[in-house]
């Protein structure tokens, strides 16, 4: 059976941390920023982690076991 290919979109969006968690960026930070508060924009700038319920799907997209 051939190797699984990594999904190119997932490769660009997710990074693996040293402890095995998967980092992700927040959504809603690309446009229409005038109506969003400074606090909200600042918090969207930080990285988040993928929830445990989505971990299996993300790892499969990244072709991890």
ABEGO torsion letter per residue (X at the ends): XBBBBBBAAAAAABBBBAAGBBBBBBBGAABGAAABBAAAAAAAABBBBBBAAAAAAAAAAAGBX
